[in-house]
Amino acid sequence: MIEQYSIEMILSYAVLGVGALIIFGVLSLFKDSIEKKQKKISRKVKKKILKK
């Protein structure tokens, strides 16, 4: 027979899923900001090299 899950179990998995999505979103934003800073630095370095 099909086993029915309790409300507490379903809610706990939902909370875990939402938490994982929030953490993933924060980390992806952090990664994007780091990549933007790296691009900015590399542009500055290229400009300095071209001026020489």
Secondary structure, DSSP 8 states (H G I E B T S, - for coil): ------HHHHHHHHHHHHHHHHHHHHHHHHHHHHHHHHHHHHHHHHHHHHH-
